[in-house]
């Protein structure tokens, strides 16, 4: 209508007022096309064409210069309005699109915020909450997150104080830590423990645009788990006592504080023969024993006394601030008194037997490791003196320990250099009065100490784990020398309990026989009851395997153990060696004589040879010849142990019997 009105008023029926009115109305309306119809580019084009093009044509048709110029100038307006409409459309459509995106983003943020496992609040510049999630509302006991808006952290903490969940002092500390973290722009975590046992962890950090962010969560389960892990790392799992590492930490801290001139003490307690309980009854029974000891020692644990299980069957005590050694003695005597008694371990009634060692010194003179060593040295001394007691460390123990360590080093060197030597104790056959066999004995001549008794260096070798090396050395040497002796003479070698538990000992025996060329029946292996007690099953297997090679087996020191008789029919024995302890009063004590006579008779009935050890006097020999009549005797009556060459020299010697009468002659005379 505007376009048609303009065309008519300008060209068809020219009128000055109508022309001006048409132009003003048309172009005034055209300027609003961009704002009204940007949503439809087609409508913008229709409006502009129908409004502007008719007027522009009418101006051009008037023919004069001014109207033609005006008609042409309407065309740029056409394109300008079209461009404006497109720009407005693009801007407004972009705004609508971004609004939808921001709405979707807000929904996602809100969903993420409210599904967080942590409580979260955001604080404005004034310190009041502007954003909060549902988890924060739940943890703070609010029904909705909107109820948190506008509150301060101090307001929330005061709710905990009002509900007696938090102390006022803790409230102030937590607030200061969180606000300080926000103010300084760095992260900080604060652990809050409530009176009901719950734990919360607050984390504060500065956000963007002066917003502070505080997250918090309930960490009760984590704290309890960490505490459990910490307890497990510091305490023995079986007894609940502090372990070795934590004991070291606690004692070190205690000694670092307080009066350095005060007395303190370390005491170690070790169960006697605990290994035999584990080996014979099983580790569960042993654990019951350890648990019972731990419970009795736990009673003494206090700030002054720390009780620890060091491992195995060893317990350590640290006693602080002692008056003198007498007080220490009273305390340890009370501890040992508490340990006395029996333990019911899964139906097994066991008696607690323990040994101990203690060391006392001023704190300023105390070194943790040195004190442990001193207590151990005192413990070793207590065990040497018969167990079931405790000893206080003395300086002489330290010197003895150092000497022992030096002796161990020298022994190891001597074994490696094969500097030991072997001598032979003759075993005399009473029937012929000649050497029937020899017992190989190891000797060590120390370069500075001189001859060292086997009673000293053999236990040292067992303790060091080199006893098998000595056994092999003696086997090699004895079999090689025996090969050079006259045919009837055999050699006897003692093996340790560890040798019989070694799976390759049978192969070693076979190897030395092959190497020396000695007939297997000329070698005799002696087994002691100690070896059988340590591991009867394995020892029996080893004995049977050695016996299968053709080597003879002798039971040494018979009669000293409580179960010796049971071995006579269980083991494949060839000989029984009756211990020297029976000969001390055999000439004066009829009971001893009857006992020895019975043992000999029993052994002979089982087809076993009998050797009696420790014959030292003619009186003993006469009784044996007249009343007992063993197959062989051995002892200092026939001289000390000889070298291999001495045995060769004496192999043809006939030893005189008591009163120069041979066994056969004595039998004839008696008859």
C-alpha positions in Angstrom: 0.0 0.0 0.0 2.9 2.4 0.9 4.7 1.5 -2.4 1.5 2.0 -4.5 0.6 5.2 -2.7 4.0 6.6 -3.4 4.0 5.5 -7.1 0.5 7.2 -7.7 1.3 10.4 -5.8 4.7 10.9 -7.6 4.0 9.6 -11.1 0.3 9.0 -11.8 -1.2 12.0 -10.1 1.6 14.2 -9.0 1.0 16.3 -5.9 3.7 18.0 -3.9 2.1 17.3 -0.4 1.2 13.7 -1.4 4.7 13.1 -2.8 6.4 14.4 0.4 3.9 12.4 2.6 4.4 9.2 0.6 8.2 9.5 0.7 8.2 10.2 4.5 5.8 7.4 5.4 7.4 4.9 3.1 11.0 5.5 4.1 10.1 5.9 7.8 8.4 2.5 7.7 11.2 1.0 5.7 13.7 1.8 8.5 11.9 -0.5 10.9 11.9 -3.5 8.5 15.3 -4.7 9.9 13.9 -4.7 13.4 10.5 -6.2 12.6 11.2 -8.9 10.0 14.8 -10.1 10.7 13.4 -13.5 11.5 12.4 -14.0 7.8 14.8 -12.8 5.1 12.1 -13.4 2.5 9.7 -11.1 4.2 12.4 -8.4 4.4 12.9 -8.6 0.7 9.2 -8.5 0.0 8.7 -5.5 2.1 11.6 -3.6 0.6 10.7 -4.4 -3.0 7.0 -3.5 -2.5 7.8 -0.3 -0.6 10.9 1.2 -2.1 11.0 -0.1 -5.7 7.7 1.6 -6.8 8.8 5.0 -5.4 12.2 4.7 -7.0 10.6 3.8 -10.4 8.2 6.7 -10.0 11.0 9.2 -9.4 12.9 7.9 -12.5 9.7 8.1 -14.6 9.3 11.8 -13.7 12.2 12.4 -16.0 13.8 15.5 -14.5 17.3 15.3 -13.1 16.4 15.7 -9.4 13.8 13.0 -9.4 16.0 10.6 -11.4 18.8 11.1 -8.9 16.4 10.5 -6.0 15.1 7.3 -7.7 18.6 6.0 -8.1 19.6 6.9 -4.5 16.8 4.7 -3.2 18.6 1.6 -4.4 21.6 1.9 -1.9 18.9 2.3 0.8 17.4 -0.9 -0.3 20.7 -2.8 0.1 21.5 -1.0 3.4 18.3 -2.0 4.9 18.7 -5.6 3.7 22.2 -5.7 5.2 21.0 -4.3 8.5 18.3 -6.9 8.7 20.8 -9.7 8.1 23.2 -8.4 10.8 20.4 -8.0 13.3 19.2 -11.5 12.5 22.7 -13.0 12.9 23.3 -11.1 16.2 20.0 -12.1 17.7 20.2 -15.7 16.6 23.7 -15.9 18.0 22.4 -14.5 21.3 19.5 -17.0 21.4 21.9 -19.9 20.6 24.4 -18.8 23.3 21.5 -18.4 25.8 20.5 -22.0 25.1 24.1 -23.1 25.5 24.6 -21.3 28.7 21.3 -22.7 30.0 22.4 -26.2 29.1 25.9 -25.5 30.7 24.2 -24.2 33.8 22.1 -27.4 34.0 25.2 -29.6 33.6 27.1 -27.6 36.2 24.2 -27.8 38.6 24.0 -31.6 38.0 27.7 -32.0 38.4 27.7 -29.8 41.5 24.9 -31.8 43.2 26.3 -35.2 42.3 29.7 -34.5 43.8 30.8 -36.7 46.6 32.3 -33.7 48.3 30.4 -30.8 49.8 31.2 -27.5 48.0 30.5 -23.9 48.8 31.8 -20.8 46.9 32.3 -17.6 48.8 31.9 -14.1 47.5 34.2 -11.2 48.2 32.2 -10.5 51.4 32.9 -14.0 52.7 29.3 -15.1 52.2 28.2 -18.3 50.4 27.0 -17.6 46.9 27.0 -21.2 45.6 26.5 -24.5 47.5 25.7 -28.1 46.4 23.3 -30.6 47.9 26.1 -32.6 49.6 27.2 -29.5 51.4 23.6 -29.1 52.6 23.4 -32.7 53.7 26.7 -32.6 55.6 25.7 -29.4 57.3 22.3 -30.7 58.2 20.3 -28.4 55.9 17.3 -29.5 53.9 18.3 -27.6 50.7 21.4 -26.0 49.4 19.6 -22.7 49.0 19.5 -22.4 52.8 23.3 -22.1 52.8 23.3 -19.1 50.5 24.2 -15.9 52.3 25.8 -17.6 55.3 29.5 -17.4 56.3 31.9 -20.2 57.2 31.8 -18.9 60.8 28.0 -19.3 60.9 28.3 -23.0 59.8 31.0 -23.8 62.3 29.0 -22.2 65.1 26.2 -24.7 64.3 28.7 -27.4 65.2 29.6 -25.6 68.5 25.9 -25.2 69.3 25.3 -28.9 68.8 28.2 -29.8 71.0 29.9 -31.4 68.0 32.8 -29.0 68.0 34.8 -27.1 70.6 34.7 -23.3 70.4 38.5 -23.2 70.3 38.6 -25.6 67.4 35.9 -23.5 65.7 38.2 -20.4 65.8 41.2 -22.4 64.6 39.4 -23.9 61.7 37.9 -20.5 60.6 41.3 -18.8 60.8 43.0 -21.5 58.8 40.4 -21.5 56.0 40.1 -17.7 55.8 43.9 -17.4 55.8 44.1 -19.8 52.9 41.5 -17.9 50.9 43.2 -14.6 51.7 46.7 -15.7 50.8 45.5 -17.5 47.6 46.9 -20.9 48.4 45.4 -24.3 49.1 45.1 -25.6 52.6 43.5 -28.7 54.2 42.1 -28.8 57.7 41.0 -32.0 59.4 38.1 -31.6 61.8 37.3 -34.2 64.4 33.9 -34.1 65.9 32.9 -35.4 69.3 30.8 -38.1 67.9 33.8 -39.8 66.3 33.3 -38.4 62.8 36.0 -36.7 60.9 35.7 -34.0 58.2 38.4 -32.7 55.9 38.1 -29.1 54.7 40.0 -27.9 51.6 40.2 -24.1 50.9 41.5 -22.5 47.7 41.0 -19.2 46.0 38.8 -19.3 42.8 38.5 -16.9 40.0 36.8 -13.4 40.1 37.5 -13.1 43.8 35.5 -16.2 44.6 36.8 -18.6 47.3 36.1 -22.3 47.0 35.8 -24.6 50.0 35.2 -28.3 49.7 34.7 -30.7 52.5 33.9 -34.4 53.0 33.4 -36.9 55.7 36.6 -38.9 55.9 35.8 -41.0 59.0 36.3 -44.3 57.2 39.6 -43.1 55.7 40.9 -41.9 59.1 40.0 -45.2 60.7 41.6 -47.1 57.9 44.8 -45.0 58.2 44.8 -45.5 62.0 44.4 -49.2 61.5 47.3 -49.3 59.0 49.4 -47.1 61.3 48.7 -49.5 64.2 49.5 -52.5 62.1 52.8 -50.9 60.9 53.8 -50.1 64.5 52.5 -53.1 66.4 53.0 -56.9 66.3 50.0 -58.5 64.7 50.0 -61.5 67.1 50.5 -59.9 70.5 49.5 -56.3 69.9 52.8 -55.1 71.5 54.9 -52.5 69.7 57.2 -53.9 67.1 61.0 -53.4 66.8 60.9 -50.4 64.5 58.3 -48.5 66.6 60.1 -49.5 69.8 63.3 -47.9 68.4 61.3 -44.7 67.5 59.6 -44.5 71.0 62.8 -45.2 73.0 64.9 -42.7 70.9 62.3 -40.0 71.5 62.2 -40.7 75.3 65.9 -40.7 75.6 66.2 -37.4 73.7 64.2 -35.6 76.4 64.4 -35.3 80.1 67.3 -35.4 82.5 70.3 -37.0 80.7 71.7 -38.2 84.0 68.8 -40.4 84.8 69.2 -44.2 84.7 67.4 -46.3 82.0 67.6 -50.0 81.2 67.0 -52.4 78.4 66.0 -56.0 79.1 65.5 -58.9 76.6 63.4 -61.9 77.4 63.7 -65.1 75.3 61.7 -68.3 75.7 63.7 -71.4 76.4 63.5 -74.3 73.9 60.7 -72.6 72.0 61.9 -74.1 68.7 61.1 -77.6 70.0 57.5 -76.5 70.7 57.1 -75.3 67.1 58.9 -78.4 65.7 57.0 -81.0 67.8 53.5 -79.4 68.3 53.3 -77.0 65.4 53.4 -73.3 64.9 49.8 -72.7 65.9 50.7 -74.0 69.4 53.8 -71.9 69.4 51.7 -68.8 68.5 49.4 -69.5 71.4 52.4 -69.6 73.7 53.7 -66.3 72.3 50.3 -64.7 72.7 50.1 -65.8 76.3 53.5 -64.3 77.0 52.6 -61.1 75.3 49.4 -60.8 77.3 51.3 -61.2 80.6 54.0 -58.7 79.5 51.4 -56.2 78.3 50.3 -55.7 81.9 53.6 -53.9 82.6 53.4 -51.5 79.6 53.2 -47.9 80.7 54.8 -44.5 80.0 57.8 -45.6 82.0 58.1 -49.1 80.5 57.8 -49.9 76.9 57.2 -53.6 76.0 58.0 -54.8 72.5 58.0 -58.1 70.6 61.3 -58.0 68.7 60.4 -61.1 66.7 60.1 -64.8 67.1 60.1 -65.7 70.8 62.2 -62.6 71.8 60.7 -59.6 73.8 62.4 -56.4 74.7 61.7 -54.0 77.6 62.8 -50.4 78.0 62.6 -49.1 81.6 63.0 -45.3 82.1 64.0 -43.3 85.2 65.3 -46.0 87.5 66.6 -45.2 91.0 69.3 -47.9 90.9 70.1 -51.4 89.8 68.2 -52.8 92.8 65.0 -51.2 91.5 65.7 -52.8 88.1 66.2 -56.1 89.7 62.8 -55.8 91.5 61.0 -54.9 88.3 62.5 -57.8 86.3 61.8 -60.2 89.1 58.2 -59.2 89.0 58.1 -59.6 85.2 59.6 -63.1 85.5 57.2 -63.9 88.3 54.2 -62.9 86.1 55.5 -65.2 83.4 55.6 -68.2 85.7 52.9 -70.7 85.2 51.3 -72.8 82.5 49.5 -72.0 79.3 46.6 -74.0 77.8 47.3 -74.0 74.1 44.6 -75.8 72.2 44.5 -78.6 74.7 48.3 -78.7 75.3 49.3 -77.6 78.8 52.7 -75.9 78.4 54.9 -74.3 81.0 56.4 -70.9 80.2 60.2 -71.0 80.7 62.2 -68.0 79.8 65.7 -66.5 80.2 66.6 -62.8 80.2 69.4 -60.3 80.1 69.4 -56.7 81.1 71.7 -53.7 80.8 71.5 -50.4 82.7 73.2 -47.1 82.1 72.7 -43.3 82.3 70.8 -41.8 79.3 73.7 -39.6 78.3 75.9 -42.8 78.0 73.3 -44.8 76.3 73.4 -45.9 72.7 70.3 -47.8 71.5 72.1 -50.5 69.5 74.9 -50.9 72.0 72.4 -51.4 74.9 70.6 -54.0 72.8 73.8 -55.9 72.3 74.7 -55.7 76.0 71.3 -57.1 77.0 71.7 -59.9 74.5 75.1 -60.7 75.9 73.6 -61.0 79.4 70.9 -63.2 77.9 73.5 -65.5 76.4 75.2 -65.7 79.7 71.9 -66.6 81.5 71.3 -69.4 79.0 74.9 -70.7 79.4 74.3 -70.9 83.2 71.3 -73.1 82.8 68.4 -71.0 81.5 65.3 -70.1 83.5 67.0 -67.0 84.9 68.1 -63.5 84.0 71.5 -61.8 84.2 72.6 -58.2 84.4 75.3 -57.1 81.9 78.9 -56.9 83.1 81.8 -55.6 81.2 83.5 -59.0 81.3 80.6 -60.3 79.1 81.5 -57.8 76.4 85.2 -58.9 76.5 84.1 -62.5 76.3 81.8 -61.7 73.4 84.6 -60.0 71.5 86.9 -62.9 72.1 84.3 -65.2 70.9 83.8 -63.3 67.7 87.5 -63.3 67.1 87.6 -67.0 67.7 84.8 -67.5 65.2 86.7 -65.6 62.6 89.9 -67.7 63.3 87.9 -70.9 63.2 86.4 -70.0 59.8 89.8 -69.3 58.4 91.2 -72.5 59.8 88.3 -74.6 58.3 88.8 -72.9 54.9 92.5 -73.4 55.0 92.1 -77.0 56.2 94.3 -76.3 59.2 92.4 -78.7 61.5 93.8 -82.1 62.2 92.3 -85.5 63.0 93.4 -87.9 65.8 92.2 -91.3 66.6 91.0 -92.9 69.9 91.7 -96.6 69.9 88.7 -99.0 70.4 89.9 -102.3 71.8 88.3 -105.6 71.2 88.3 -107.6 74.5 88.4 -110.9 72.7 91.8 -110.2 71.0 93.1 -107.2 73.0 93.9 -105.5 69.7 92.7 -102.3 68.1 89.4 -103.2 66.3 88.4 -99.7 65.4 89.3 -96.0 66.0 87.1 -93.0 66.7 88.1 -90.0 64.6 88.4 -86.9 66.7 88.9 -83.3 65.3 91.5 -81.1 66.9 92.4 -77.4 66.4 95.7 -75.9 67.2 95.2 -72.1 67.4 98.3 -70.2 66.3 98.3 -68.0 69.4 96.0 -69.7 71.9 97.3 -73.2 71.4 95.1 -76.3 71.4 91.4 -75.3 71.6 89.1 -77.9 73.1 86.4 -79.4 70.8 83.9 -78.6 73.5 84.6 -75.0 72.6 85.1 -74.9 68.8 82.5 -77.6 67.8 79.5 -75.6 69.3 81.0 -72.5 67.7 81.0 -74.3 64.3 77.4 -75.3 64.8 76.5 -71.8 65.7 78.3 -70.5 62.6 76.8 -73.1 60.3 80.1 -74.6 59.2 79.9 -77.8 61.2 79.2 -79.8 58.0 82.4 -78.5 56.5 84.3 -79.9 59.5 82.3 -83.2 59.3 83.3 -83.6 55.6 86.9 -82.8 56.4 87.0 -85.4 59.1 85.3 -88.0 56.9 87.8 -87.4 54.0 90.8 -87.5 56.3 89.7 -90.5 58.4 88.7 -92.7 55.4 92.0 -91.9 53.6 94.0 -92.9 56.7 91.9 -95.9 57.5 92.6 -97.2 54.0 96.3 -97.4 55.0 95.6 -99.4 58.2 95.5 -103.2 58.4 92.4 -104.7 57.0 90.4 -105.5 60.1 90.6 -102.0 61.6 87.7 -99.6 60.9 87.2 -96.0 61.7 84.3 -94.3 63.4 83.2 -90.7 62.6 80.7 -88.6 64.6 78.2 -86.5 62.6 76.3 -83.5 64.0 72.6 -83.2 64.2 72.7 -80.7 61.3 74.6 -83.2 59.2 71.7 -85.7 59.5 69.2 -83.0 58.5 71.2 -82.2 55.3 69.7 -83.8 52.2 73.1 -84.2 50.5 75.0 -85.9 53.5 74.4 -89.3 52.0 76.0 -88.3 48.7 78.9 -86.8 50.7 79.5 -90.1 52.5 79.4 -92.0 49.3 81.8 -89.5 47.6 84.4 -89.8 50.4 84.3 -93.6 50.2 84.8 -93.5 46.4 87.6 -91.0 46.8 89.5 -93.0 49.4 88.7 -96.4 48.1 87.8 -97.6 51.6 85.4 -100.5 51.9 82.0 -99.2 53.2 81.9 -101.7 56.0 85.1 -100.3 57.5 83.4 -96.9 58.1 81.2 -96.4 61.0 78.9 -93.3 61.5 78.0 -92.4 65.1 74.7 -90.7 65.7 73.8 -89.0 69.1 70.4 -88.9 70.7 70.6 -85.1 70.3 70.4 -85.5 66.5 67.4 -87.8 66.9 65.6 -85.3 69.1 66.0 -82.4 66.7 64.3 -84.2 63.8 63.7 -87.9 64.3 62.0 -88.4 61.0 64.6 -86.8 58.8 67.5 -88.3 60.9 66.0 -91.8 60.5 65.8 -91.4 56.8 69.4 -90.3 56.5 70.6 -93.1 58.7 68.7 -95.7 56.6 70.2 -94.2 53.4 73.7 -94.4 54.8 73.1 -97.9 56.1 72.0 -98.9 52.5 75.5 -97.9 51.3 77.0 -100.5 53.6 78.3 -98.1 56.3 77.9 -99.3 59.9 75.8 -97.2 62.3 76.5 -96.8 66.0 74.3 -95.1 68.6 76.7 -92.9 70.7 76.3 -91.8 74.3 73.6 -94.5 74.9 71.8 -94.1 78.2 72.0 -90.4 78.6 68.6 -89.6 77.0 65.1 -90.4 78.3 64.1 -92.3 75.2 67.3 -94.2 74.3 65.7 -97.7 74.6 63.1 -96.8 71.9 65.9 -96.3 69.3 67.3 -99.8 69.6 64.4 -101.3 67.6 63.5 -98.3 65.5 66.9 -97.6 63.9 69.0 -99.9 61.7 71.9 -99.9 64.3 75.0 -102.1 64.3 76.5 -101.0 67.6 75.6 -99.3 70.9 78.2 -97.2 72.7 77.4 -97.0 76.4 78.1 -93.5 77.8 81.1 -93.0 80.2 78.8 -91.7 82.9 77.9 -95.3 83.9 81.5 -96.2 84.8 82.1 -93.6 87.5 81.0 -95.9 90.4 80.5 -99.2 88.6 83.1 -100.8 90.9 81.3 -99.6 94.0 77.6 -99.4 93.1 75.8 -102.7 92.5 72.8 -100.8 91.0 75.0 -99.2 88.4 76.6 -102.6 87.6 73.2 -104.3 87.2 72.0 -101.4 84.9 75.1 -101.7 82.7 74.8 -105.5 82.6 71.1 -105.2 81.6 71.8 -102.8 78.8 74.5 -105.0 77.5 72.3 -108.0 77.7 69.4 -106.3 75.9 71.6 -104.9 73.2 73.3 -108.2 72.6 69.9 -110.0 72.4 69.1 -107.6 69.6 72.2 -108.5 67.7 74.1 -105.3 68.4 77.8 -104.9 69.3 78.5 -103.1 72.6 81.3 -100.6 73.2 81.7 -99.1 76.7 83.3 -95.6 76.6 85.4 -93.9 79.3 87.4 -96.8 80.7 90.1 -95.1 82.7 91.2 -97.4 85.5 92.1 -101.1 85.8 89.5 -101.4 88.5 86.8 -100.5 86.0 88.2 -102.8 83.4 88.3 -105.7 85.8 84.6 -105.3 86.7 83.7 -105.1 83.0 85.7 -108.2 82.2 84.2 -110.3 85.0 80.7 -109.0 85.2 79.6 -107.2 82.0 81.7 -108.7 79.2 81.2 -106.1 76.4 82.6 -106.5 72.9 84.8 -103.5 73.0 86.1 -100.8 75.4 87.4 -97.3 74.8 89.1 -94.9 77.1 92.2 -93.2 78.5 93.3 -96.5 80.1 94.7 -97.4 76.7 96.2 -94.0 76.2 95.3 -90.7 74.6 94.1 -90.2 71.1 96.9 -91.1 68.6 97.9 -89.8 65.2 97.2 -91.9 62.1 100.8 -93.0 62.1 100.5 -93.9 65.8 97.5 -96.2 65.0 99.5 -97.9 62.2 102.3 -98.5 64.7 100.1 -99.8 67.4 97.8 -101.8 65.2 99.7 -105.1 65.9 100.0 -104.4 69.7 98.2 -106.7 72.1 97.1 -104.7 75.2 97.4 -106.6 78.5 94.2 -107.1 80.3 93.7 -106.7 84.0 95.9 -109.2 85.9 97.4 -110.2 82.5 94.5 -112.5 81.8 92.7 -112.5 78.5 88.9 -112.7 78.3 89.0 -116.3 77.0 91.3 -117.3 79.8 89.0 -115.6 82.3 86.0 -117.4 80.9 87.8 -120.7 81.2 89.0 -120.0 84.8 85.5 -119.0 85.8 84.1 -122.2 84.3 
